[in-house]
Amino acid sequence: MTVSILLTSCATIVNQPYKYVTVHTTESSSIIFDNDTIKTLDNKAHLKVKRQRKPLEFIVFTDSLTKPVTVDEENSIMYWANLYLFYGLGMLVDMKNPKRWSYPDKVWINPGEKYGYSRFGQANNKGELYLHLSVPLINRFLMKPKNEGTKSGIGVGIASIGLDYYHSKNQFIHFGFSTLWGGTKFSNYDSIIGTGWFSDCNIRVRESMSSDYFSLSNNHKLGQFSVGYGLSFAQNRWLYREFIRTIFFGLPADIERIEKKEYALGFVFPAYFQFGEYFNLGLVYRPTFFRVNATNKFAYEHLISLDFAWKIRLKK
């Protein structure tokens, strides 16, 4: 029993005894930490901090200013993961383990300000590369398939993946691929009584929309906010299905199926709010105007997504 509880303690198993903290400063500075003096490079320095139930303390100084900084310790993500993965049992082991504790990945310091630090700021991120993973929580589609009029729908998922590269201070290029689904719309439902295999059947008519697209955008990081603008290339799909679902078998059999695909060029306008070290909640507006393979080349269509994103730094 003791061994099984030990194996469920996330922080004890996963966390390393030390944590790296990046200190960003608004000007060239030196940092006194753990009896060492570290000079900033591109206005940032990396500290190797021992995990413990104790605030992180260091001193930032320039030619004219000296500023002591205290960063409070906090429970690590892996400590809280015990609640979801093992019904909290791992907390019994992690509770007194110093690996339970953590510090922010980044802190921003303005030596000219008398007090405090910020977890978000106007940092010099030039050269950094991030993996962008996201789940579109809600998608709102507006499409105009050939000879079908205007179609609209709301759905969830599926996923997006991309890379963010900071080409200058607080500006990054995002290149990504997204595949999204717009909800199913049941426009008809009829009960029929037949004979033989199709006795007591249901006929349904269903419409659905989805889109796969590549995007390339330039984005500005403004504290906890980022806003961007760029280009997109999309494949939009509209699907109409009329099918029978038998009660006996429970499997659908298509009576009629119409699928229309179009390739479209347009823009993309992402906007995100960062909370925590890794997570972002945003709104992505992707209008398209030019359809490559359609007879009627110009038509306004759009996709609006409420997006939950996780960004992982790959290169400092």
KEKE-3310 file (N, C-alpha, C; in steps of 0.2 Angstrom, whole numbers, plus 5000, padded with zeros to 4 digits):
npx = (5004:5010:5020:5012:5006:5017:5020:5011:5013:5015:5023:5034:5039:5040:5045:5061:5075:5079:5074:5073:5073:5069:5075:5070:5075:5073:5084:5102:5109:5116:5115:5114:5115:5113:5126:5133:5137:5129:5128:5117:5112:5107:5097:5092:5093:5097:5092:5097:5087:5084:5071:5061:5052:5052:5054:5061:5075:5085:5096:5096:5106:5112:5122:5119:5108:5101:5092:5083:5075:5060:5053:5039:5037:5027:5014:5018:5014:5013:5011:4997:4992:4990:4977:4969:4974:4976:4966:4970:4978:4992:4996:4998:5011:5018:5017:5026:5037:5051:5051:5038:5037:5037:5043:5039:5041:5046:5051:5049:5058:5060:5073:5072:5060:5053:5047:5044:5040:5035:5025:5023:5028:5036:5046:5062:5061:5068:5073:5068:5059:5043:5032:5016:5001:4984:4966:4952:4938:4925:4918:4912:4904:4903:4897:4897:4893:4894:4879:4871:4867:4868:4876:4877:4884:4888:4901:4912:4930:4944:4958:4974:4990:5006:5020:5029:5039:5050:5055:5059:5060:5046:5039:5032:5032:5019:5017:5005:4994:4977:4963:4946:4929:4912:4897:4884:4869:4853:4841:4829:4818:4811:4799:4797:4787:4791:4795:4802:4820:4821:4811:4802:4811:4822:4823:4835:4841:4855:4867:4884:4899:4916:4933:4950:4965:4980:4990:4998:5005:5009:5013:5010:5016:5010:5012:5001:4994:4992:4991:4987:4990:4988:4989:4979:4976:4964:4954:4938:4924:4908:4895:4881:4870:4858:4851:4847:4844:4843:4833:4836:4849:4856:4865:4870:4864:4867:4856:4857:4871:4880:4894:4904:4919:4930:4943:4951:4957:4962:4962:4969:4966:4972:4969:4975:4974:4985:4987:4994:5009:5010:4997:4984:4970:4960:4953:4950:4949:4945:4943:4938:4940:4943:4940:4948:4945:4932:4918:4912:4923:4924:4919:4912:4917:4918:4927:4925:4934:4934:4948:4958:4975:4991:5007:5023:5040:5053:5066:5077)
npy = (4994:5006:5008:5009:5021:5030:5029:5037:5050:5064:5076:5072:5062:5067:5081:5090:5093:5106:5122:5132:5149:5163:5179:5195:5211:5228:5236:5234:5224:5218:5203:5198:5182:5169:5170:5172:5183:5188:5193:5201:5195:5202:5208:5199:5185:5169:5159:5146:5138:5131:5120:5124:5127:5142:5159:5165:5175:5188:5201:5215:5225:5241:5253:5264:5260:5250:5235:5225:5209:5199:5184:5175:5158:5144:5132:5118:5114:5100:5096:5100:5092:5080:5080:5077:5066:5055:5056:5064:5057:5057:5069:5067:5062:5071:5082:5086:5086:5095:5096:5099:5112:5127:5141:5156:5154:5165:5181:5199:5213:5230:5240:5253:5255:5256:5245:5227:5215:5209:5196:5196:5205:5218:5210:5206:5195:5191:5179:5168:5152:5145:5131:5130:5124:5120:5120:5123:5130:5134:5135:5146:5146:5153:5149:5148:5137:5131:5134:5132:5142:5153:5146:5142:5138:5131:5124:5112:5110:5105:5104:5113:5117:5124:5136:5148:5161:5173:5187:5199:5211:5208:5204:5192:5179:5168:5152:5141:5126:5122:5112:5111:5110:5112:5113:5099:5100:5096:5095:5089:5076:5061:5048:5032:5017:5002:4987:4971:4971:4985:4988:4999:5012:5026:5042:5053:5070:5078:5092:5097:5106:5110:5114:5115:5124:5133:5146:5161:5173:5189:5195:5205:5207:5212:5215:5205:5203:5198:5202:5200:5199:5193:5180:5167:5151:5140:5125:5123:5113:5107:5097:5087:5075:5062:5050:5033:5026:5012:5004:4992:4988:5000:5006:5019:5021:5028:5038:5048:5058:5073:5082:5096:5104:5118:5128:5142:5159:5171:5181:5182:5185:5185:5186:5185:5182:5180:5169:5163:5154:5147:5146:5152:5161:5165:5174:5170:5177:5173:5178:5174:5178:5175:5162:5148:5137:5139:5143:5156:5167:5176:5178:5181:5173:5166:5161:5160:5158:5153:5150:5140:5140:5132:5136:5131:5133:5130:5135:5145)
npz = (5000:5004:4995:4983:4985:4985:4972:4966:4969:4962:4961:4968:4960:4947:4947:4947:4959:4957:4950:4936:4934:4924:4924:4919:4914:4913:4909:4906:4919:4934:4944:4961:4968:4978:4983:4971:4957:4943:4927:4916:4900:4885:4893:4902:4913:4919:4933:4943:4954:4970:4975:4988:5003:5004:5001:4985:4984:4979:4973:4962:4953:4946:4938:4945:4954:4966:4970:4980:4978:4981:4978:4980:4985:4978:4975:4965:4948:4946:4959:4961:4952:4957:4962:4951:4945:4954:4964:4974:4983:4981:4987:5000:5001:4994:5002:5012:5005:4998:4984:4981:4979:4969:4958:4948:4931:4924:4928:4929:4930:4935:4938:4942:4948:4964:4972:4971:4958:4942:4935:4922:4907:4897:4890:4882:4871:4860:4848:4854:4854:4853:4855:4850:4856:4854:4859:4850:4858:4855:4839:4826:4811:4795:4779:4761:4751:4734:4725:4736:4745:4759:4774:4791:4807:4823:4833:4841:4844:4832:4835:4836:4830:4831:4828:4837:4834:4840:4832:4835:4849:4859:4847:4837:4825:4820:4814:4809:4809:4808:4812:4812:4818:4814:4821:4821:4812:4813:4802:4799:4804:4803:4807:4801:4796:4790:4781:4784:4785:4787:4796:4807:4807:4807:4798:4795:4792:4790:4792:4791:4795:4792:4793:4787:4790:4785:4793:4794:4803:4810:4826:4841:4857:4871:4886:4896:4885:4867:4850:4833:4815:4799:4785:4778:4772:4767:4768:4766:4771:4767:4772:4767:4773:4771:4779:4785:4801:4808:4821:4825:4821:4823:4816:4803:4787:4772:4762:4754:4750:4750:4747:4748:4744:4746:4742:4749:4751:4763:4777:4794:4811:4826:4844:4860:4878:4891:4904:4919:4917:4905:4899:4888:4883:4869:4855:4838:4823:4807:4791:4774:4757:4743:4733:4727:4719:4714:4704:4706:4711:4721:4737:4753:4768:4784:4799:4817:4831:4848:4858:4867:4872:4874:4877:4874:4878:4867:4863:4871)
capx = (5000:5014:5023:5007:5005:5023:5020:5006:5015:5017:5029:5040:5042:5042:5049:5068:5076:5080:5070:5076:5069:5072:5074:5071:5076:5072:5091:5108:5110:5119:5111:5117:5110:5117:5133:5136:5135:5127:5127:5112:5113:5101:5093:5089:5098:5094:5094:5095:5084:5083:5065:5060:5047:5056:5054:5067:5078:5091:5097:5097:5109:5115:5128:5116:5103:5101:5085:5082:5068:5058:5048:5036:5036:5020:5013:5020:5008:5013:5007:4990:4990:4988:4970:4965:4976:4976:4961:4973:4983:4999:4997:5000:5018:5021:5015:5032:5043:5053:5050:5031:5036:5040:5043:5037:5046:5049:5049:5051:5061:5062:5077:5070:5054:5056:5045:5041:5042:5029:5026:5022:5031:5039:5053:5066:5061:5071:5077:5064:5054:5038:5027:5009:4996:4978:4960:4946:4933:4919:4919:4907:4906:4898:4900:4893:4894:4891:4872:4868:4865:4872:4876:4880:4884:4892:4903:4918:4936:4946:4965:4978:4997:5010:5026:5029:5046:5051:5060:5062:5057:5039:5035:5033:5029:5016:5015:5001:4989:4971:4957:4940:4923:4907:4892:4879:4863:4848:4836:4823:4818:4804:4798:4793:4786:4793:4794:4808:4825:4820:4805:4803:4817:4822:4826:4838:4844:4860:4872:4889:4904:4923:4938:4957:4968:4986:4990:5005:5004:5014:5010:5013:5015:5009:5011:4998:4990:4995:4987:4991:4987:4991:4986:4977:4974:4959:4950:4931:4919:4901:4892:4874:4868:4851:4852:4843:4847:4838:4833:4838:4856:4859:4870:4867:4865:4866:4851:4859:4876:4882:4900:4907:4925:4932:4950:4950:4962:4960:4966:4968:4967:4972:4970:4975:4976:4989:4986:4999:5015:5009:4991:4982:4963:4960:4948:4953:4944:4948:4939:4941:4937:4944:4940:4953:4942:4925:4916:4911:4929:4924:4913:4914:4915:4922:4927:4927:4935:4936:4953:4962:4981:4996:5013:5029:5046:5058:5072:5078)
capy = (5000:5012:5008:5012:5029:5033:5029:5041:5057:5068:5081:5068:5058:5071:5087:5090:5097:5113:5125:5137:5155:5168:5186:5200:5217:5234:5238:5230:5224:5212:5200:5194:5177:5163:5172:5173:5189:5186:5199:5200:5195:5204:5210:5193:5180:5162:5157:5139:5139:5125:5120:5123:5131:5148:5164:5166:5181:5191:5208:5217:5232:5244:5257:5269:5258:5243:5234:5218:5207:5193:5181:5170:5151:5142:5125:5117:5111:5093:5095:5100:5086:5074:5080:5075:5059:5050:5057:5067:5053:5059:5075:5065:5061:5078:5088:5088:5086:5101:5096:5101:5119:5130:5148:5157:5153:5171:5187:5205:5218:5237:5242:5260:5255:5254:5239:5222:5212:5207:5189:5198:5212:5219:5207:5205:5188:5189:5172:5162:5148:5141:5126:5132:5119:5123:5117:5128:5128:5135:5138:5149:5145:5155:5147:5149:5132:5132:5133:5130:5148:5154:5141:5144:5133:5131:5117:5112:5106:5099:5105:5117:5116:5129:5138:5155:5163:5180:5189:5205:5212:5208:5203:5185:5176:5162:5148:5135:5122:5120:5108:5113:5106:5116:5108:5096:5103:5091:5099:5085:5070:5058:5041:5028:5010:4998:4980:4967:4974:4992:4990:5004:5015:5033:5045:5060:5074:5082:5096:5099:5111:5109:5118:5114:5129:5136:5153:5164:5180:5193:5196:5210:5205:5218:5212:5198:5202:5198:5203:5199:5200:5189:5177:5161:5147:5135:5120:5122:5108:5107:5090:5085:5068:5060:5043:5029:5023:5007:5003:4985:4988:5006:5009:5023:5019:5034:5038:5054:5062:5078:5085:5101:5107:5124:5131:5149:5163:5176:5184:5179:5190:5182:5190:5181:5184:5175:5168:5158:5154:5143:5146:5158:5161:5169:5174:5170:5178:5171:5179:5172:5181:5172:5154:5146:5132:5140:5148:5162:5167:5181:5177:5182:5168:5167:5157:5163:5152:5154:5146:5139:5138:5130:5137:5128:5136:5126:5138:5151)
capz = (5000:5005:4988:4978:4986:4983:4965:4964:4971:4955:4962:4971:4955:4941:4948:4949:4965:4956:4945:4932:4933:4920:4926:4914:4917:4908:4907:4908:4926:4937:4949:4966:4970:4981:4983:4964:4953:4937:4923:4912:4893:4882:4898:4905:4917:4921:4939:4945:4961:4974:4977:4995:5006:5006:4995:4981:4986:4975:4972:4956:4954:4940:4940:4950:4958:4970:4972:4983:4976:4985:4975:4985:4983:4976:4974:4958:4944:4948:4966:4960:4947:4962:4963:4945:4943:4959:4969:4980:4987:4981:4991:5007:5000:4992:5007:5016:5001:4995:4977:4980:4978:4963:4957:4941:4925:4922:4932:4926:4935:4933:4944:4943:4953:4971:4974:4968:4952:4938:4931:4914:4906:4891:4890:4876:4869:4853:4847:4858:4850:4857:4852:4851:4855:4857:4857:4849:4862:4851:4832:4823:4804:4790:4773:4755:4746:4728:4724:4742:4749:4765:4779:4797:4812:4829:4835:4846:4842:4836:4837:4832:4832:4827:4831:4838:4834:4842:4828:4838:4855:4859:4841:4835:4819:4821:4808:4812:4806:4812:4809:4816:4816:4815:4823:4817:4812:4811:4799:4798:4808:4802:4809:4796:4797:4784:4782:4783:4789:4789:4800:4813:4806:4807:4793:4797:4787:4794:4789:4795:4792:4795:4790:4789:4787:4787:4794:4795:4806:4814:4832:4845:4864:4875:4893:4895:4879:4861:4845:4827:4809:4794:4780:4779:4766:4770:4764:4769:4768:4769:4771:4768:4773:4773:4781:4789:4807:4810:4828:4826:4820:4826:4811:4798:4780:4768:4756:4750:4753:4746:4750:4744:4746:4742:4744:4750:4753:4767:4783:4801:4816:4833:4850:4866:4885:4894:4912:4921:4913:4899:4896:4884:4880:4864:4850:4832:4817:4800:4786:4768:4752:4737:4732:4722:4714:4713:4698:4709:4715:4727:4742:4760:4772:4790:4805:4823:4836:4855:4858:4873:4870:4878:4874:4877:4875:4864:4863:4874)
cpx = (5004:5018:5018:5006:5011:5023:5015:5007:5018:5023:5035:5043:5044:5046:5056:5069:5077:5075:5073:5071:5073:5070:5075:5071:5075:5079:5096:5109:5114:5115:5115:5113:5115:5124:5137:5133:5135:5125:5122:5114:5107:5095:5089:5095:5094:5097:5092:5093:5082:5075:5064:5054:5050:5056:5061:5069:5084:5091:5099:5100:5112:5120:5125:5111:5104:5094:5085:5075:5067:5052:5045:5036:5029:5020:5014:5013:5007:5010:5000:4988:4988:4980:4966:4967:4975:4971:4964:4978:4990:5001:5000:5008:5021:5021:5022:5038:5045:5051:5042:5031:5039:5040:5041:5043:5050:5047:5052:5053:5062:5066:5075:5064:5056:5054:5043:5044:5035:5031:5025:5025:5033:5046:5056:5066:5064:5075:5073:5059:5049:5034:5020:5004:4989:4972:4955:4940:4926:4921:4912:4908:4900:4901:4895:4895:4891:4884:4868:4866:4870:4871:4880:4880:4889:4894:4909:4924:4938:4953:4968:4985:5001:5017:5026:5037:5047:5057:5063:5058:5050:5035:5037:5029:5026:5014:5011:4996:4983:4966:4952:4934:4917:4901:4887:4872:4858:4842:4829:4824:4811:4805:4794:4792:4787:4792:4801:4814:4825:4814:4807:4810:4816:4825:4829:4841:4849:4865:4877:4894:4910:4928:4945:4961:4975:4986:4997:5003:5009:5010:5014:5011:5015:5007:5007:4994:4994:4990:4991:4987:4991:4987:4984:4975:4970:4956:4943:4927:4912:4898:4885:4873:4861:4852:4847:4847:4842:4839:4837:4846:4859:4864:4867:4869:4863:4861:4854:4865:4879:4888:4903:4913:4927:4939:4949:4956:4959:4965:4965:4970:4966:4973:4970:4977:4980:4988:4990:5005:5015:5003:4988:4974:4963:4954:4952:4948:4948:4943:4942:4937:4938:4945:4943:4949:4935:4924:4916:4917:4928:4918:4916:4912:4920:4922:4929:4928:4937:4941:4957:4969:4986:5003:5019:5036:5051:5065:5072:5082)
cpy = (5006:5013:5011:5019:5033:5034:5034:5048:5060:5072:5077:5064:5062:5077:5086:5094:5104:5115:5131:5143:5160:5175:5191:5206:5222:5237:5233:5230:5218:5210:5196:5189:5171:5164:5172:5180:5187:5192:5197:5200:5197:5206:5204:5188:5174:5160:5150:5139:5132:5126:5119:5128:5138:5152:5164:5174:5183:5198:5210:5224:5234:5249:5262:5266:5251:5241:5226:5216:5200:5190:5175:5163:5150:5135:5124:5114:5104:5091:5095:5095:5080:5074:5077:5068:5054:5052:5060:5063:5055:5065:5073:5064:5068:5083:5091:5088:5092:5102:5098:5108:5122:5138:5149:5156:5159:5177:5193:5210:5225:5240:5249:5260:5253:5247:5234:5220:5211:5200:5190:5204:5212:5217:5207:5198:5186:5183:5167:5159:5144:5136:5129:5126:5122:5119:5122:5125:5128:5138:5140:5149:5149:5153:5148:5143:5133:5130:5130:5136:5149:5149:5143:5138:5134:5125:5118:5109:5108:5101:5110:5116:5121:5131:5145:5157:5171:5183:5196:5206:5213:5207:5196:5183:5169:5159:5142:5132:5121:5116:5109:5110:5111:5111:5105:5099:5098:5095:5096:5079:5067:5051:5038:5021:5007:4991:4977:4970:4981:4993:4994:5007:5023:5036:5052:5063:5079:5086:5097:5103:5109:5113:5116:5120:5130:5143:5155:5172:5183:5196:5201:5208:5211:5216:5206:5198:5201:5199:5203:5199:5196:5186:5170:5157:5141:5131:5120:5117:5109:5100:5089:5078:5067:5052:5040:5026:5018:5005:4996:4985:4994:5009:5013:5020:5025:5033:5043:5057:5067:5082:5090:5104:5113:5126:5139:5153:5169:5178:5180:5184:5187:5187:5185:5185:5179:5175:5162:5159:5151:5144:5152:5156:5166:5169:5175:5171:5177:5172:5177:5176:5178:5165:5152:5142:5133:5144:5155:5163:5171:5180:5178:5176:5169:5161:5161:5158:5155:5148:5146:5136:5137:5131:5135:5130:5130:5128:5144:5157)
cpz = (5000:4998:4983:4979:4984:4976:4962:4966:4965:4956:4964:4965:4949:4942:4950:4955:4964:4950:4942:4932:4929:4923:4921:4917:4911:4906:4909:4915:4928:4943:4954:4969:4972:4981:4977:4961:4946:4933:4918:4904:4889:4887:4901:4908:4919:4928:4941:4953:4964:4976:4985:4997:5009:5000:4992:4982:4982:4975:4965:4956:4947:4942:4945:4955:4961:4972:4974:4980:4980:4981:4979:4981:4982:4975:4967:4955:4946:4955:4965:4956:4951:4962:4957:4944:4948:4965:4975:4984:4987:4985:4998:5007:4999:4997:5010:5011:4998:4988:4975:4978:4972:4963:4950:4937:4924:4927:4929:4931:4932:4939:4946:4948:4959:4974:4969:4961:4948:4935:4924:4913:4899:4890:4883:4875:4863:4853:4850:4853:4854:4852:4855:4850:4858:4855:4856:4853:4859:4844:4829:4816:4800:4783:4767:4750:4740:4727:4730:4746:4755:4771:4785:4802:4817:4831:4840:4842:4835:4839:4833:4834:4828:4831:4832:4838:4835:4837:4830:4845:4855:4853:4839:4829:4821:4815:4811:4807:4811:4809:4814:4813:4818:4816:4818:4817:4809:4808:4798:4802:4807:4804:4803:4798:4791:4786:4782:4788:4791:4793:4806:4812:4807:4801:4796:4792:4792:4790:4794:4791:4796:4790:4792:4786:4790:4788:4796:4797:4810:4820:4837:4852:4868:4882:4893:4889:4872:4856:4838:4821:4804:4789:4781:4772:4769:4765:4768:4766:4771:4767:4772:4768:4775:4773:4785:4795:4809:4818:4830:4826:4823:4822:4806:4791:4776:4762:4751:4753:4748:4750:4745:4747:4742:4746:4744:4753:4757:4772:4789:4806:4823:4838:4856:4872:4888:4902:4914:4917:4906:4895:4893:4882:4875:4859:4843:4827:4811:4795:4779:4762:4745:4737:4726:4716:4713:4707:4700:4713:4721:4731:4749:4764:4779:4795:4811:4828:4843:4857:4865:4871:4875:4875:4878:4874:4873:4864:4866:4870)
residu = (MET:THR:VAL:SER:ILE:LEU:LEU:THR:SER:CYS:ALA:THR:ILE:VAL:ASN:GLN:PRO:TYR:LYS:TYR:VAL:THR:VAL:HIS:THR:THR:GLU:SER:SER:SER:ILE:ILE:PHE:ASP:ASN:ASP:THR:ILE:LYS:THR:LEU:ASP:ASN:LYS:ALA:HIS:LEU:LYS:VAL:LYS:ARG:GLN:ARG:LYS:PRO:LEU:GLU:PHE:ILE:VAL:PHE:THR:ASP:SER:LEU:THR:LYS:PRO:VAL:THR:VAL:ASP:GLU:GLU:ASN:SER:ILE:MET:TYR:TRP:ALA:ASN:LEU:TYR:LEU:PHE:TYR:GLY:LEU:GLY:MET:LEU:VAL:ASP:MET:LYS:ASN:PRO:LYS:ARG:TRP:SER:TYR:PRO:ASP:LYS:VAL:TRP:ILE:ASN:PRO:GLY:GLU:LYS:TYR:GLY:TYR:SER:ARG:PHE:GLY:GLN:ALA:ASN:ASN:LYS:GLY:GLU:LEU:TYR:LEU:HIS:LEU:SER:VAL:PRO:LEU:ILE:ASN:ARG:PHE:LEU:MET:LYS:PRO:LYS:ASN:GLU:GLY:THR:LYS:SER:GLY:ILE:GLY:VAL:GLY:ILE:ALA:SER:ILE:GLY:LEU:ASP:TYR:TYR:HIS:SER:LYS:ASN:GLN:PHE:ILE:HIS:PHE:GLY:PHE:SER:THR:LEU:TRP:GLY:GLY:THR:LYS:PHE:SER:ASN:TYR:ASP:SER:ILE:ILE:GLY:THR:GLY:TRP:PHE:SER:ASP:CYS:ASN:ILE:ARG:VAL:ARG:GLU:SER:MET:SER:SER:ASP:TYR:PHE:SER:LEU:SER:ASN:ASN:HIS:LYS:LEU:GLY:GLN:PHE:SER:VAL:GLY:TYR:GLY:LEU:SER:PHE:ALA:GLN:ASN:ARG:TRP:LEU:TYR:ARG:GLU:PHE:ILE:ARG:THR:ILE:PHE:PHE:GLY:LEU:PRO:ALA:ASP:ILE:GLU:ARG:ILE:GLU:LYS:LYS:GLU:TYR:ALA:LEU:GLY:PHE:VAL:PHE:PRO:ALA:TYR:PHE:GLN:PHE:GLY:GLU:TYR:PHE:ASN:LEU:GLY:LEU:VAL:TYR:ARG:PRO:THR:PHE:PHE:ARG:VAL:ASN:ALA:THR:ASN:LYS:PHE:ALA:TYR:GLU:HIS:LEU:ILE:SER:LEU:ASP:PHE:ALA:TRP:LYS:ILE:ARG:LEU:LYS:LYS)
# end
